[in-house]
Amino acid sequence: MSEQFFAHINKFIPVSHEDFQAIITFFEFQNVFKKQLLLEAGNSCTHNYFVLNGCLHMYFTNEKGVERTVQFAIDNWWMTDGLAYLNQTRTDFTIQAVEDTKLLSITFEKQEQLLKEFPQMERYFRIMYQIGYGASLRKMKHMFDFSKEEIYFHFTEHFPEFAQRVPQYLIASFLGLTPEYVSEIRAKKRS
Amino acid sequence: MSEQFFAHINKFIPVSHEDFQAIITFFEFQNVFKKQLLLEAGNSCTHNYFVLNGCLHMYFTNEKGVERTVQFAIDNWWMTDGLAYLNQTRTDFTIQAVEDTKLLSITFEKQEQLLKEFPQMERYFRIMYQIGYGASLRKMKHMFDFSKEEIYFHFTEHFPEFAQRVPQYLIASFLGLTPEYVSEIRAKKRS
């Protein structure tokens, strides 16, 4: 399990096995069950999560009580509310496991300490956030650019691993569609 | 002008005047005119921009020829297509000056060299991207959460400096509204 994280870090920055033995001690290994909550809206955002195996989603609940997913994380992705985590403030978002998930978690304080002791990890996290930021701009483009039908099929074609693992109603929520609409266009495509 | 950038970096990481004298040499100072293009869709994304004074926006043109703004940058903000810049690939976005703008630009190669010589700058850029990423998740929340009318007034109340400087049609584009719709709800509010 920690070998996987070692390999992921080394995709972006060179870290020796020896340094990694120290780096991994800043993290906690966690097993969470399907539907379990890791962060609840209204609470302080204290942790950053790295998914080893499984799937998380981050959502908010609007005034009508409808849940809207703003991001997913599967194997080798990070997840937290970036701004609330950085500023150590309350979050508007909830993070929940979509399926049974194995993950590494780190607190803000521990991450700061890690970055102090291993400043080369700044580069790793800088690249993680740069990818996340770039991807979210691309998502905005798609949400503007495509019709509702196109956005659904674009997503399922380009991210088949999500489409297979994540329940339809969560994909619908992420794309700003209703589950009924997704059933309808899927049925239309099959026919 | 470079004092302003020095102060901005020091808001996030400690950098001595001496180090800054070396850091600033990696950047080029540029004056761009209103409507001037800094990056064009289809081209390679080679530069990262820091706005000293002025305003840039990043947009794409959809199949119908409509321009859609996905982000703005005013004083002390960075702007580039994060993913295309990181991977040094072609971009789908165009970056244009909304008004006459003074900025600092850096190429990908120079930025890599800067980060090698001054690794403490990794932390600075990590925080910049973390803020950008966090803010874009918050924007997605607002776009899901609010009605079209609410999203416009929320934006103009929370970001009055944008509302004053940026033409209405660009704010409309950024929020996924038509300029006609914005005129309509503004007239309604005044009456």
Interface residues (C-beta under 8 A of the other chain):
Chain A: M58 F60 N62 E63 R68 V70 Q71 D81 G82 L83 A84 Y85 L86 D92 F93 L115 P119 Q120 E122 R123 F125 R126 I127 Y129 Q130 I131 G132 Y133 G134 A135 S136 L137 R138 K139 M140 K141 M143 F144 D145 G176
Chain B: M58 F60 N62 E63 R68 V70 Q71 D81 G82 L83 A84 Y85 L86 D92 F93 L115 P119 Q120 E122 R123 F125 R126 I127 Y129 Q130 I131 G132 Y133 G134 A135 S136 L137 R138 K139 M140 K141 M143 F144 D145 G176
